[in-house]
Amino acid sequence: MNYNKNLPLLGKVAVAVAASVSVSAWADTYNEAPQLKDMVNAGQLPPVVERLPENPLVVQPFESVGQYGGTLNLVGKVVDNGHRIRTIAYDNLFSFDVNYSKVLPNLATGFTASPDNKEFTITLRKGVKWSDGAPFTAEDIAFYINDVVGDPEHSGNRPLALPTHDAAKAEVIDPYTVKITLAKPNGLFIRSLATVDSESFTAFPKHYCSQFLPKFNDKAEANAKAAGFDSWRQYASTKCEAHYFMEHYSNVDRPVMTAWKVKTPPGPNASFAEFERNPYYWQVDTEGNQLPYLDSVRWRYSEDQEEMVLRAANGEADYQHRHIGKPNYRSLLIENEKKSGYTYEFRPSTRSTELAIALNQTAKDPVKRELFQNKDFRIALSHAIDREEISETVFSGAVGPYQAAPLEISPFYDEEMAMQYTEFDQDKANKILDSLGLDKRDKEGYRLMKNGERLRIEAMSKVNDKGVLADSLELVKNQWKDVGVMLDIRILEINHVVNLRLTNDFDMIPIVGDGGVGIIDEARHYMPFSPESTWGLGYYLWASKPDSEFAVEPPAHVKKQLDLWKQLEATSSQEAQYKYMEEIMDIAKENFYVIGTVESLPVGVVVNDKLQNVPENMPQSWTFPTPGPMRMGQLWKKQ
């Protein structure tokens, strides 16, 4: 297993500021958008040098230093906060890199962690300002942790990193240093601060949001009543809501840290929304030009999916996958490329394989459990799959074979792991199955297990498992029949499948192969990582809920993985975390827990031909906050 040993790592000691310079080095050479210069000349804004921090984050453009002006046009749904989150709100304390391979400094420049990983002292970028010019300091972080989600009665969103009101406390050390003390050790806390879920840590300006809380304003309740609300909490939720809610984007008065701030807000009856340049944005390019280059981001709304696709085909979407990226829309979008001035490009998915076959190695049936736990049995079934037929029949030949394994853009990529046992060889499969004592067959040609019963594997498929997953599974059923293995596909209601999974009462639940990238965040197919690790649910319960009646003691190699994961969670060093994960992946490769089929179909993205600095290999997924990590402020349009 190889991974990039030269990654800039976040460790136990404070890291150097990534891509930043001192204000003294560039103070005379900063540049800004023409309309901001006009505002400075008119006395409506301070000079750019006073608006930027001492050490702005310097973005190396993907292609070229840009030009100011223009609008990023998008299509979408009014209610789709997920699209807004990933496009204009990803300005966290820490950030994923564009390939989802490591965590980088962002609004925070570094951290130190206590040996037990309960205390994290985070250093902030000095001199950063909110969009209204007020300083962004440790007070803002402490306000969010202590007074917003730290309120026992808080009924709004809580980040996964702080699931309860007493999960953490924050202490202001100085204006640019905050110490966060967790109730429980968490070596992955810094990584969690780079996720979509943690955008709120930098989205609650104390100087603005505190006015709606009685703790800071004794008139808060009266002000809420005067504004027509039943309580201060209702009023506060309309003014200072988390990024998962529309109110976060509809308050034109709320200061932000993002590249664009709301000008025309989204709302129930809005046909469009527009976000304009933030004059205090804290990033610059390598020539000292303040970002963003684009003047604004504009959504045109529709609740009709087909209408959105038609608008995109008409050239009304500058950079988009969401809502229009499904395979069935590809032909229309490709047909209209030249006419509408865009290119339909392909990006990697974070999935490793389109269909993962995870036999439950902790199945209730003792005969099946013994069989499913046998690595040679899984190897035989893998060789019995004709992946070329799946590719040609379901994907028009566009994909190749691929196991449940990291993708090439992952630091944990291993070509041997991705390709092992993918050769279609029925003779080899039959020989292995015969050698396992499965050499007797019934009158229909299906193999018999040692208890004399037919070898029948039940696949609990959900009613919404349609399209490529269901079609691929039908082909596997026919291919396995040729080697005497019966795959019995049962179509069940989603809730029924969930109940069977939670009670460990299943042979196999078909699923897509998540975890091609971002392995530390999604390792379900490589170890007993979560309740989604259906190949070893009993093992997961043994580790997490040992009193469960469905817990199953794992073999030594799985115990070794669980021990390595504990060590991974016990360190905040990204370097050490990667080292432990590498060992976990080596064990997963050796033991071949889950059978993969074909590689994930690349994701289609519409890109305006005038749009510059668009990365080519950035993965597209929900787990990874696409497209935020590319640093959207560097996008620009040729005029």
C-alpha positions in Angstrom: 0.0 0.0 0.0 1.4 3.4 -1.0 0.4 6.9 -0.2 1.9 10.3 -0.6 4.5 10.6 2.2 4.9 14.3 1.4 1.5 15.5 2.3 1.4 18.7 4.4 0.2 17.3 7.6 -1.8 18.7 10.6 -0.1 17.2 13.7 0.2 17.5 17.4 2.1 20.7 17.1 0.8 23.9 15.4 1.4 23.7 11.7 2.9 26.4 9.6 0.3 28.6 7.8 -0.4 27.1 4.4 0.1 29.5 1.5 0.1 32.8 3.3 2.2 35.9 3.4 2.7 38.7 5.8 0.9 42.0 5.1 4.2 43.8 5.0 5.3 41.8 2.0 2.4 42.7 -0.2 0.8 45.7 1.4 1.7 48.0 -1.6 0.7 45.5 -4.3 -2.8 44.2 -3.2 -5.4 44.6 -5.9 -9.2 44.5 -5.8 -12.3 44.5 -8.0 -13.0 47.8 -9.8 -16.3 48.5 -8.1 -14.6 48.1 -4.7 -11.9 50.6 -5.8 -14.8 53.0 -6.6 -16.3 52.5 -3.2 -12.9 53.1 -1.5 -12.4 56.3 -3.6 -15.9 57.4 -2.5 -15.1 56.9 1.1 -17.6 54.0 1.4 -15.0 51.3 2.1 -11.6 51.2 3.8 -8.6 50.5 1.5 -8.1 46.9 0.6 -5.0 46.6 2.8 -7.1 47.4 5.8 -9.8 44.9 4.8 -7.5 41.9 4.3 -6.0 40.0 7.2 -2.3 40.1 8.2 -1.8 36.7 6.6 -4.4 36.2 3.9 -4.8 32.7 2.5 -3.0 32.7 -0.8 -4.7 30.6 -3.5 -2.6 29.1 -6.3 -5.0 29.3 -9.3 -5.5 26.0 -11.1 -4.9 27.5 -14.5 -4.3 31.2 -14.4 -4.6 34.5 -12.5 -8.1 35.7 -13.3 -9.9 38.8 -14.2 -12.6 40.6 -12.2 -16.3 40.5 -13.3 -19.1 38.3 -14.3 -21.7 36.0 -12.6 -21.7 32.3 -11.8 -25.1 31.1 -13.1 -26.7 28.0 -11.6 -30.1 26.3 -11.7 -31.7 24.7 -8.6 -34.5 24.3 -6.2 -35.5 27.0 -3.7 -35.4 24.5 -0.8 -32.0 23.0 -1.8 -29.8 24.3 1.0 -27.3 21.5 0.2 -26.5 23.1 -3.1 -25.9 26.5 -1.4 -23.8 24.9 1.4 -21.3 23.4 -1.0 -21.2 26.3 -3.4 -21.0 29.5 -1.3 -20.8 28.5 2.3 -17.7 26.2 2.6 -15.4 28.5 4.6 -14.5 26.3 7.6 -11.8 26.5 10.2 -10.1 23.7 8.3 -10.7 22.5 4.7 -10.3 19.3 2.6 -8.0 19.6 -0.4 -9.5 19.4 -3.8 -8.8 15.7 -4.2 -10.3 14.8 -0.8 -6.9 13.4 0.3 -5.9 15.6 3.2 -7.0 18.3 5.6 -5.6 21.8 5.2 -5.6 25.0 7.3 -8.2 27.5 6.3 -9.6 30.2 8.6 -7.6 28.4 11.3 -3.8 28.3 10.7 -3.0 25.5 13.0 -3.7 23.7 16.3 -2.2 21.9 19.2 -3.8 18.9 20.9 -3.5 17.5 24.4 -2.1 13.9 24.7 -5.6 12.6 25.4 -7.1 14.5 22.5 -9.7 16.2 24.7 -8.2 19.7 24.4 -7.6 21.4 21.1 -6.0 24.9 21.0 -6.8 26.4 17.6 -5.0 29.4 16.1 -7.0 31.7 13.9 -5.8 33.8 10.9 -5.1 37.2 12.3 -7.0 40.2 11.1 -9.8 38.4 9.2 -13.1 40.4 9.1 -16.7 39.6 8.7 -18.5 41.0 5.7 -19.5 44.1 7.7 -15.9 44.8 8.6 -16.1 43.6 12.2 -13.2 41.5 13.4 -13.5 37.7 13.3 -12.0 36.4 16.5 -11.9 33.5 19.0 -15.0 35.2 20.7 -17.1 34.1 17.7 -16.0 30.5 18.0 -16.6 30.5 21.7 -20.0 32.1 21.3 -21.1 29.4 18.9 -19.9 26.5 21.1 -20.8 27.9 24.5 -23.9 30.0 23.9 -25.6 28.6 20.7 -25.2 24.8 20.6 -24.0 24.9 24.2 -27.5 26.0 25.3 -29.3 23.0 26.7 -32.6 24.2 25.2 -31.2 24.8 21.8 -33.5 23.1 19.4 -31.7 23.8 16.1 -29.0 22.0 14.3 -26.1 20.6 16.3 -22.9 19.5 14.4 -22.0 15.9 14.6 -18.8 16.9 16.3 -20.8 18.3 19.2 -24.0 16.2 19.4 -25.0 17.4 22.9 -25.0 20.8 24.7 -22.3 19.6 27.0 -20.1 17.9 24.3 -17.6 20.8 24.5 -16.6 24.1 26.1 -14.6 26.9 24.5 -12.2 29.2 26.2 -10.8 32.4 24.6 -7.1 32.5 25.2 -6.5 35.7 23.1 -8.3 37.2 20.1 -6.8 34.7 17.8 -6.5 31.6 20.0 -9.4 29.4 21.2 -9.1 26.3 23.4 -11.9 23.7 22.8 -12.3 21.1 25.6 -14.3 18.0 24.6 -16.2 15.9 27.0 -14.8 12.8 25.3 -11.4 12.3 23.5 -11.7 12.6 19.7 -8.5 12.4 17.6 -10.6 13.1 14.5 -12.0 16.3 15.8 -9.9 18.5 13.5 -10.9 16.4 10.5 -14.5 16.8 11.5 -14.1 20.6 11.3 -13.4 20.3 7.6 -16.7 18.6 6.8 -19.9 20.2 5.5 -21.4 19.6 8.9 -19.0 22.0 10.6 -19.6 25.1 8.5 -21.5 26.7 11.4 -18.4 27.0 13.5 -17.5 30.1 11.4 -21.0 31.3 10.6 -22.2 32.9 13.9 -20.8 36.4 14.4 -21.1 37.2 18.1 -21.4 40.9 17.6 -24.5 40.4 15.4 -26.2 37.1 16.7 -25.8 37.9 20.4 -28.4 40.7 20.2 -31.1 38.1 19.8 -30.2 36.2 23.0 -31.4 37.3 26.4 -28.0 36.4 27.9 -26.5 39.3 26.0 -29.5 41.6 25.5 -32.1 42.1 28.2 -34.5 43.4 25.5 -34.2 40.3 23.3 -37.7 38.9 24.3 -39.4 42.3 23.9 -37.7 42.8 20.5 -38.9 39.4 19.4 -42.5 40.2 20.4 -42.3 43.5 18.7 -41.2 41.8 15.5 -44.2 39.5 15.7 -42.6 36.3 17.1 -43.8 34.3 20.1 -40.3 34.0 21.6 -36.8 35.2 21.3 -35.8 31.7 20.1 -38.1 31.9 17.1 -36.8 35.4 16.2 -33.2 34.3 16.6 -33.8 31.3 14.3 -34.8 33.6 11.5 -31.8 35.8 12.0 -29.0 33.4 12.9 -29.9 29.9 11.8 -27.4 27.1 10.9 -26.3 26.6 7.3 -28.7 23.7 6.7 -31.7 26.0 6.7 -32.9 28.6 4.2 -32.9 31.4 6.9 -29.1 31.1 6.9 -29.1 32.5 3.4 -32.1 34.9 3.4 -31.0 37.4 6.1 -29.3 40.3 4.1 -28.1 41.8 7.4 -26.2 38.8 8.7 -22.4 39.2 8.4 -20.7 36.3 6.7 -17.1 34.9 6.2 -17.9 33.7 2.7 -16.8 35.0 -0.7 -20.3 36.2 -1.6 -23.1 37.5 0.7 -26.8 37.6 0.0 -28.2 40.4 -2.1 -31.5 38.9 -3.3 -32.5 36.2 -0.9 -34.1 32.8 -1.6 -37.6 32.3 -0.4 -40.8 30.3 -0.9 -41.9 32.3 -3.9 -38.5 33.4 -5.2 -37.7 32.7 -8.9 -34.0 33.5 -8.3 -31.5 34.4 -5.6 -28.3 36.4 -6.0 -25.2 36.6 -3.8 -22.8 39.5 -4.3 -19.0 39.9 -3.6 -17.9 40.2 0.0 -15.5 43.2 0.1 -13.8 41.8 3.2 -13.1 38.3 1.9 -9.8 36.9 3.3 -8.3 35.1 0.3 -6.0 36.5 -2.4 -4.3 34.9 -5.5 -0.6 34.6 -6.0 -0.3 38.1 -7.4 -2.1 39.7 -4.5 -5.5 40.1 -6.1 -8.3 39.9 -3.5 -10.8 37.1 -4.3 -13.4 36.4 -5.5 -12.9 37.3 -9.1 -16.6 36.8 -9.9 -19.0 39.6 -8.9 -21.8 37.3 -8.0 -23.4 33.9 -7.8 -27.0 33.6 -9.1 -29.5 30.8 -8.9 -32.5 30.5 -11.1 -35.0 28.3 -9.4 -37.4 25.7 -10.5 -39.1 22.8 -8.8 -39.2 20.8 -12.0 -36.2 18.6 -12.7 -36.8 18.4 -16.4 -37.0 22.2 -16.6 -33.7 22.5 -14.9 -32.0 20.1 -17.3 -33.5 22.0 -20.3 -32.2 25.3 -18.8 -28.8 23.8 -18.4 -28.9 22.5 -22.0 -29.7 26.1 -23.0 -26.5 27.3 -21.4 -28.0 28.7 -18.2 -25.8 26.7 -15.8 -22.1 27.6 -15.7 -20.7 24.9 -13.5 -23.1 22.2 -12.3 -23.7 18.5 -11.5 -26.4 18.7 -8.9 -29.9 18.0 -10.2 -28.8 17.6 -13.8 -26.0 15.0 -13.6 -28.0 11.8 -13.8 -26.9 9.4 -16.6 -30.3 9.7 -18.3 -29.7 13.4 -19.0 -26.3 13.0 -20.6 -27.3 12.6 -24.2 -29.4 15.8 -24.2 -26.6 17.8 -22.5 -23.9 16.5 -24.7 -26.0 17.2 -27.8 -26.3 20.9 -26.9 -22.6 21.5 -25.9 -21.6 23.6 -29.0 -24.9 25.4 -29.4 -25.0 26.6 -25.8 -21.3 27.2 -25.1 -20.4 24.6 -22.5 -18.6 21.3 -22.2 -20.0 18.2 -20.6 -17.1 16.9 -18.6 -16.7 13.8 -16.4 -15.5 13.7 -12.8 -14.7 10.8 -10.5 -17.3 9.7 -8.1 -16.2 8.8 -4.6 -17.7 5.4 -5.0 -15.3 2.6 -5.6 -17.8 0.2 -7.3 -21.3 0.4 -8.6 -22.4 -2.7 -6.8 -20.8 -4.1 -3.7 -21.7 -7.6 -2.7 -21.2 -7.9 1.1 -22.0 -11.4 2.3 -22.9 -11.2 6.0 -20.0 -13.1 7.7 -22.0 -12.9 11.0 -25.2 -14.4 9.6 -27.5 -16.2 12.0 -27.5 -19.4 10.0 -24.3 -21.2 11.3 -23.7 -23.1 8.0 -24.0 -19.9 6.0 -21.9 -18.0 8.5 -19.0 -20.5 8.1 -19.3 -20.4 4.4 -19.5 -16.6 4.1 -16.5 -16.3 6.4 -14.4 -18.4 4.1 -12.2 -16.1 1.9 -11.9 -18.8 -0.8 -15.7 -18.9 -1.1 -15.8 -15.1 -1.7 -12.9 -15.4 -4.2 -14.8 -18.1 -6.1 -17.9 -15.9 -6.3 -15.8 -13.0 -7.5 -14.3 -15.1 -10.3 -17.8 -16.2 -11.3 -18.9 -12.6 -12.1 -18.6 -11.6 -15.7 -17.8 -7.9 -15.2 -17.4 -7.2 -18.9 -21.0 -8.3 -19.5 -22.2 -6.0 -16.7 -20.3 -3.1 -18.2 -21.6 -3.7 -21.8 -25.2 -4.4 -20.7 -25.7 -1.8 -18.0 -23.1 0.8 -18.7 -22.6 0.7 -22.5 -19.1 -0.6 -22.0 -18.0 2.6 -20.2 -16.6 1.0 -17.1 -14.0 -1.6 -16.2 -13.8 -4.1 -13.4 -13.2 -2.8 -9.9 -13.3 -4.3 -6.4 -14.5 -2.4 -3.3 -11.2 -0.6 -3.1 -9.8 3.0 -3.0 -9.8 5.0 -6.2 -6.6 6.2 -7.9 -7.1 9.7 -6.6 -7.1 8.4 -3.0 -3.8 8.4 -1.0 -4.7 4.7 -0.2 -5.0 3.6 -3.8 -3.6 0.1 -4.4 -4.0 -1.2 -8.0 -3.5 -4.8 -6.9 -6.4 -4.5 -4.3 -8.6 -2.9 -6.9 -8.1 -5.6 -9.5 -7.6 -8.8 -7.4 -10.0 -11.7 -8.3 -11.8 -9.7 -11.1 -10.8 -12.2 -13.8 -14.0 -14.0 -15.1 -13.1 -17.7 -14.8 -15.9 -20.1 -14.3 -13.6 -23.1 -14.3 -11.5 -21.6 -11.4 -14.7 -20.7 -9.6 -16.1 -24.3 -9.9 -12.8 -25.8 -8.7 -12.7 -23.7 -5.6 -16.3 -24.4 -4.8 -15.8 -28.1 -5.3 -12.8 -28.0 -3.0 -14.9 -26.4 -0.3 -17.1 -29.5 -0.1 -19.8 -27.9 -2.3 -19.4 -30.6 -5.0 -22.9 -32.1 -4.6 -25.9 -30.5 -6.6 -29.6 -30.8 -6.6 -31.7 -31.7 -9.7 -31.7 -28.1 -10.9 -27.9 -27.9 -10.7 -27.6 -25.8 -7.6 -24.9 -26.8 -5.1 -25.8 -28.3 -1.7 -24.3 -27.1 1.6 -23.0 -29.6 4.1 -26.4 -29.7 5.8 -27.9 -30.9 2.5 -29.8 -27.7 1.8 -29.5 -25.7 -1.4 -26.8 -23.0 -1.5 -29.2 -20.1 -1.6 -28.0 -16.5 -0.9 -30.8 -14.1 -0.2 -30.3 -10.6 -1.4 -32.5 -8.2 0.5 -33.0 -5.5 -2.1 -35.0 -2.3 -1.4 -37.9 -1.2 -3.5 -36.0 1.9 -4.6 -32.9 -0.1 -5.7 -33.6 0.5 -9.3 -31.5 1.3 -12.4 -27.9 0.2 -12.6 -27.8 -1.4 -9.2 -30.8 -3.6 -9.8 -29.8 -4.4 -13.4 -26.2 -5.4 -12.3 -27.6 -7.6 -9.5 -29.8 -9.5 -12.0 -26.8 -10.2 -14.2 -24.8 -11.5 -11.2 -27.8 -13.8 -10.3 -27.6 -15.4 -13.8 -23.8 -15.7 -13.7 -23.7 -17.3 -10.3 -26.4 -19.8 -11.5 -23.9 -21.1 -14.0 -21.6 -22.2 -11.1 -24.4 -23.6 -9.1 -25.0 -20.8 -6.6 -28.5 -19.4 -6.2 -28.9 -15.7 -5.7 -32.5 -15.1 -4.5 -33.3 -11.4 -4.9 -36.1 -10.3 -2.6 -37.6 -6.9 -3.2 -38.7 -5.4 0.2 -39.9 -2.2 1.7 -37.0 0.0 2.9 -38.1 -0.1 6.6 -38.3 -3.9 6.4 -34.7 -4.0 5.1 -33.6 -1.7 7.8 -35.2 -3.9 10.5 -33.5 -7.0 9.1 -30.2 -5.3 9.1 -30.5 -4.0 12.6 -31.4 -7.5 13.9 -28.6 -9.1 11.8 -31.1 -11.2 10.0 -29.9 -11.3 6.4 -27.5 -12.9 4.0 -26.7 -9.9 1.9 -28.0 -6.3 1.3 -26.9 -5.0 -2.1 -25.4 -1.6 -1.9 -23.2 0.8 -3.8 -19.5 0.8 -3.1 -19.0 3.9 -1.0 -15.5 4.7 0.2 -13.5 5.1 -3.0 -12.1 8.4 -1.6 -12.2 9.8 1.9 -11.5 6.4 3.4 -11.2 7.6 7.0 -14.7 9.1 6.8 -16.3 6.0 5.1 -14.6 2.7 5.7 -17.7 0.5 5.8 -16.3 -2.1 3.3 -12.9 -2.3 4.8 -13.5 -2.9 8.5 -16.5 -3.1 10.9 -16.8 0.7 10.7 -20.5 1.4 11.2 -24.0 -0.2 11.0 -23.5 0.1 7.2 -20.7 -2.5 7.4 -23.2 -5.2 6.4 -20.4 -7.8 5.7 -19.6 -7.8 9.5 -22.5 -6.3 11.3 -22.1 -8.7 14.3 -18.4 -7.6 14.5 -19.4 -4.0 14.6 -21.9 -4.6 17.4 -19.3 -6.6 19.3 -17.0 -3.6 19.2 -19.6 -0.9 19.8 -22.5 -2.6 21.7 -21.0 -5.7 23.3 -24.2 -6.4 25.2 -26.2 -6.7 22.0 -27.8 -10.1 21.4 -26.6 -9.9 17.8 -22.9 -9.2 18.7 -20.4 -11.7 17.2 -16.8 -12.0 18.3 -14.6 -11.3 15.3 -11.5 -13.2 14.2 -8.1 -12.0 15.1 -7.5 -10.0 11.9 -10.7 -8.0 12.5 -9.7 -7.4 16.1 -6.4 -6.1 14.9 -8.2 -3.6 12.7 -10.4 -2.5 15.5 -7.4 -2.0 17.7 -5.7 0.0 14.9 -8.8 2.2 14.6 -8.7 2.9 18.3 -5.1 4.1 17.9 -6.2 6.2 14.9 -8.9 7.9 16.9 -6.5 8.4 19.7 -4.2 10.7 17.7 -4.8 14.1 16.1 -1.8 13.7 13.8 -2.9 13.3 10.2 0.4 11.6 9.5 -0.2 9.0 12.2 -3.9 8.6 11.2 -2.9 7.8 7.7 -0.3 5.3 8.9 -2.9 3.4 11.0 -5.4 3.5 8.1 -2.7 2.1 5.8 -2.4 -0.9 8.1 -6.2 -1.3 8.3 -6.4 -1.3 4.5 -3.6 -3.9 4.2 -5.6 -6.2 6.3 -8.8 -5.5 4.3 -6.9 -6.3 1.1 -5.5 -9.5 2.4 -8.9 -10.8 3.7 -11.1 -9.6 0.9 -14.3 -8.9 2.9 -16.5 -7.4 0.1 -16.9 -8.4 -3.6 -16.9 -5.5 -6.0 -18.2 -5.5 -9.6 -17.4 -2.6 -11.9 -15.9 0.8 -11.3 -18.3 3.7 -10.6 -19.6 5.6 -13.6 -17.9 9.0 -13.9 -20.1 11.9 -12.9 -21.2 14.4 -15.5 -20.6 18.1 -15.0 -21.7 21.0 -17.2 -18.8 23.6 -17.4 -19.3 26.9 -19.3 -16.5 27.3 -21.9 -15.7 30.8 -20.6 -15.3 29.6 -17.0 -11.6 29.2 -15.9 -9.7 27.5 -13.1 -12.0 24.5 -12.9 -10.1 21.4 -11.6 -10.4 18.3 -13.7 -10.2 15.5 -11.1 -12.2 16.8 -8.2 -14.5 14.1 -7.0 -18.2 14.7 -7.0 -20.2 13.3 -4.0 -22.4 14.2 -1.1 -19.8 13.2 1.6 -17.1 15.4 0.0 -18.3 19.0 0.0 -18.1 19.4 -3.8 -17.3 22.0 -5.2 -16.3 24.0 -2.1 -12.8 22.7 -1.5 -11.6 24.0 -4.9 -11.9 27.5 -3.4 -14.7 28.9 -5.4 -13.3 32.5 -5.3 -10.7 31.6 -7.9 -13.3 30.9 -10.6 -13.4 33.6 -13.4 -14.9 34.1 -16.8 -13.3 35.1 -20.0 -15.0 38.3 -21.1 
